[in-house]
Structures are given as C-alpha cells and as structure tokens.
Amino acid sequence: MDNRRVFITDVTGRDGFQMEKHWIKTEDKIRIINRIINSGVKRIEATSFVSPKAIPQLRDAKEVIELIKRDNVEVVTLIPNIKGAELAMEADVDEVNVVVSISETHNKKNINKTVDQSVKDIAEINKFVVSNNKRVNVSLATTFGCPFEGIYEVRKVSEIIKKLMSMGLKRFTLADTTGMANPTQVSDFVIHLKTVFPDVQFSLHLHNTRGMGLVNLYSGYNAGIRHFDASLGGIGGCPFAPGATGNVCLEDVVHMLHYMNIPLDPDIDELIKAAKQMETLLGYKLPGQVMRAGISTATFES
C-alpha cells in the first residue's frame, strides 16, 4: 500500500448534525450520509447512541444505522457509556468511539465525570466491545489545549494514553476540539507521540475555529498521520465548549489532498454536489470554500 495514502472518516452524521438546532428528518440524514458514501468515503461516524435528552438531534441513531448503505463501509458510532456500547453492539457497528478530555474542566462539562472516572469507564467499555469482536477508538478531546485550562504540555497527553494502552487500547484520535492548535504544535505533538507510542494508530480530528484547520491537517500529514476526520460543508462543533465552530470541511480537505497528488478515495465532484444539497437542506450558508468557488482547475468564460 502507498504509504502516502490518506484515509478519511466522515463525521457529518454525528459531530456535524449534533450541532443543528432544528430537527433534521431521519430520511434526510440518511440521504446525505449515503451521498457521502457514494462519493467513495469508506469510513463513517454515522451517529451517537447518546441520551436523547442530551442531544435530541441524534435520537434516531438506531434508524440511521439500520438504513444507511453499509457495503464496503466501516460504520462507527460515538458512545458515552456502557449502555451506549450495548446499543452499538445491537446495531452491529464496526467500531465505537469513546471520548475522554485531556482537560479535567472540559471533561466535567462534556461528560460530567473526572478524567480518571472516564478512563475507568473506558476500560469497562473496551472489555465489553472486544468480547463482541468489535473495536474501540478513544478520542482525546482538547488534545492541543482547552478554553478553560489553556495550552498544556504533550506529556499530559502521553500520561492518559499510557493508562489507556495498559488496558489494551491502541487506536486514538487527537482532537483539537476548539481549534486552538497551530501547525508547529501539531507537528511537535504528533512526532513526539508517534515516537513514544510506535504501535498506536493515531488520527487527527481538527476544528477550523481559528482558520487553521487545513494547515494543521497538512502539518499532521507531514508528521506521519494518515487518518483524519472531516465533515461535509465544515459543519459541527462541540456543544460544551465556548466559541467552538465546525470541523475541517470534508470537500475542502479532499480537494487540497487530491491536487497535491496524495492518494485518497473520495471523489471531489460528488462531495461538492452533496455539500450543496446539504446547504439547501439546512437552510443556511455553510463554511465550506470549495463548494462555492469550485475546484482549482475549473475555468470560466472571461
């Protein structure tokens, strides 16, 4: 396999839709997710088995999982606890994604638990999911800094990874939850963590809060990351962090990497069509750039 190849996890169905205040019909969610799948994206974080009281927008998780196209696609769901894990196993997802913050303050606001409590919960979840022959990925929220606690040293991230690896976990997402990272920091963190933990599969989950999403992604790529999250149109964000805006935009990421001759699967033209369809559905202007400007090789009559 080409070691330059990039693998994208689309998070529109979960991180994207969870921030939408107005109810999106289940059939519309399925239509958008299936268009993303049809573009060539092979890994989808489709929804979350979270309490409907916490995030009402995702109360149709079971129906979404049942009705999206699943041929040759890995389906991931975010889960908050063992109950969510049980529902995910019933839905026969390929992987569950659990979240723990590097920041005590953010973890308390996001999950209402201390970091140590969350780590213990993840141990229980991992044991249960592995017994069902499925995988667990751990997203490390606020990896690059927290709006409540500021920027911290990479060793703070390492300490939590060590605890989780002792439980057998080897898949981690470094999440810039509120877009605080800069390219030098991303590169430094990634190089350090890949050196200390050579057997771990790391991915990057970046937000474009301060306009550095794409450059941070490319910095991570140059430091050795090949797995990235993105959402169609750049929608999404963390509902428990002030000022948090959307994820790096799926079609913008694919466009950039494609024209840099970096191998990846999704078709940019299909993603632009899907983003425009979603903009019409949501009824407001999305942050994505390529969906508006067109691909960089397009020509127009003078």
N, C-alpha and C positions, 0 to 999 in steps of 0.2 A: 504493500500500500504506500502511496505517495505520502511522505511524512510532512508535506506542506498542507495536506487536505484539512479543511475546516468542517466541523460538524455543528449544526445549529439546532438548538432546542427552541421551538416557538412557545412562548408563554402568554400568548394573547388570551386564551381561554381562561387562564387563572389570573396572573398578575395584571393583565390588561383589563378584562371585564370586571374584576373586583372593585375597580375604582369608579365604575359607571353608576351614577345615582338613579337613573331611570331604568326600569326593568327592560332587559333585552329578552325577547321571546326565545324559548329554547330552540325552536326551529331556525331562528336567525343565527344563534350561536353555532349551531351545527353547520349551517350553510357556510359561514365564514371559516370555521376550522377545516371543513372539507376542502375549501378552495386553497387554503394554505397547504394542506396535504397534497392536493393535486399539483401544486407548484413544484413539488419534489422534496419538501421538508419531511424528514423521516423520523423526527422525534418531537412529540407534542406534550407539553404540560397542559392538559386539557381543562382542568378544573381543580377544585379542592373539596374534600369531604370535611368541611368546617361547619360549625353550628350556623344554621340559617339566621339565628339572632345576631351573630357576629357579622356575617357578610350575607345579607339576604339575596344578593345578586347571584350567588352560587348555590342556591337551594335546589337547583335542578341537576346537581352533579351526576347522579345515577343515570338520568335520562341522556345526558350529554355523552357519557362514556358508552352507553349502550348503542347510540345511534351514529356516532362518527365513524368514518372509514378507518379500519384498523389493519388492513392488509399491508404488510411490509412497513409498518409504522410502530415505533415504540411509544406507548402511552404512559405518561407519568401523571400522578396527581399529588398535590401537596396535602399533607395531613397534619393536624395539630396534636394528636394524641392517639392512644391505643384504639379508641372507638373509631377514629378516622381510618386507622390501619385495617381494622376489621371490615369496614365498608369498602375500602380499596381492594382488599383481597376478594371479597364477594363480587366485585366488579371485574376481577381478573386483570388488573392493570399490570404493566411490566415492571414498574418501579414506583416507589413512594419517595417523596421529597419531604424531609422534615427540617425545621428551621430552629436554629439557636443563635442568638445575638452574641457578638463579642462584648458588647456593651451591656452591663447589668441594668442600666436605666432603660434602654430600649427594649431589652428582653422582658422587663417587667411591664412595660406599656403594651408590648406586642402580644405576649403570651401570659402575662400576669404570674410569672414564676422567676425565681433566681436562675442564673446560668447553671449552677450545679443541679438544681431540680430538673431543668430541661435535659441536661446530659444524662441523668438517671432515667428519665422518661424515654430518651432515645435508645438507651440500652435495652429497655423492655420492648420497644417497638421493633428494634433490629432483630431481636431473638424471635419474635413472632413472625415477622415478614420472611426472614430467612427460612424458618420452618415451613413456610408455604412456597419455597423455591422462587422467591422474588427478591429484588434488590432494594437497598436503601441508599439514597443520596442525602447528604447533610448540607444544607445551605447555611453558610456562616454569615448572617446578616451583619451589616455595619463593619465589614472586614477592614475597610480603609478609613474608618472614622465614624463618629456618632455626633449628631447635632446636640446631644445633651452632655456628652463627655469629651468631645473634641477628637483630635487625632492621637492614635496611640502607636506604640512600637510593634513591629511584626512578631516579636516574641510572645506577645499576649495572644496572638492568633495561634502560634505554634503550640502553646500550652493546652489550648482547647482541642486542637487536632490530635495531640498525643493522647489525651484522655479518651477520645472517641476511637482512635486507632487501636487502643488496648482492648476495645470491645469487638474488634474485627472489621470496623468500617474503613473503607478505602476510596470512597467517592465523595468529593467535597466541592461545593460551589463557593467561590469567593465573591461575595455580594457587596457591591457598592450601593447600598440601599438608598442613600440620599444624595448620590452624585458628588461626594466630597473628594474623590480620588483625583490625582493628576498623573500624567504619563510616567514620570520618573518614579513616583511612589509605586505604581502598579508594577513596573518593571522590577524594582528592587524587591518588593514583596514576593512576586512570583518566582524570581530567581532563587531567593532565599528558601522559600517553601519547597520548591521542586528539588533543591539540593538536599534539604533536611529529610524530605519525605519522597524518595525517588519512586516508590511503589504506588503512590497515590495518583488517581486520575482527578486532576483539578479542572474546573470550568470557571468561567467568569460570567457574572450577572451584573451588568452595568446599567446605571441610570444616567440620563442626559441632563440632569438638573442644572448644571452649570456649563452646558455646551461642550463638554469634553468626552462625551460617550464614545465616539468613533475613534478619536486619537488614543483614548485609554485602551480600547479594544485592540488597536494595532500595536500598541506598546506591549500588551499582554501576549499577542501573537508572536512578536519578535522575541519575547522572553520564554516562549515554548508552549503556551496554551493553544489548544486546538479545538476546544469545546466552548461554545458561547451561547448564552440566552439572548433572545430578542423578541420584540412583539410588533405585530403588524401596525403600521402607522405611527409607531412610537407611543402607543397608549400605555396607561398603567401607572403604578407608583405604590408607595407604602401608605396605607391609611392611618398609620400610627406614628408618622414622623413629619414634623412641620416642614413645609416647603418642598416635599418630595414630588417630583414630576415623573414623567414616563420613562420606560425602558429605552435602550437603544433601539432604533427603528429597524425592523426586520429587512424591509426592502432597501433601506439605505446601507445596511451592513452588507447585504448580498451584492448590491451594486458596486460598492467600494472593492470588495474582495475579488469579484469577477473581473473588474477592469485592471486589477493588479495581477491577473493570471494565477490567482490562488484557487486551487480546485475546491469546489463545493457543489452540492446537488441542486438547490432551488433555482427555479427559472425567474429571472428578474421581471420579465414582461407579465407573467402570470401574477406575481406578487403585487405589481402596480395596479393591475385590474382589481385584485382582491381588496387592496387598501382603499381604492376609490369607492368600491361597493360598501365597505365598512363605514367610510366617511358619510355616505348617504344615509346609511342605517342609523348611525349615532347622531347625525344632525348637527355636527359642528366641525370646524376645520381641525384636521389632525396635524400633529407636529412634523410628520414625515416630509422630507425635502424632495426626494426623487419622484414621488408620486405627483408632485406639482411641476417640477422642472423637466421631467423626462430623463431618459438615460443620457450619459455624457456624450455618446457618439451620434445622437439624433441631430439631424439637420433640418432647417426650416427655410421656407422661401423668404428671400430678402424683401 
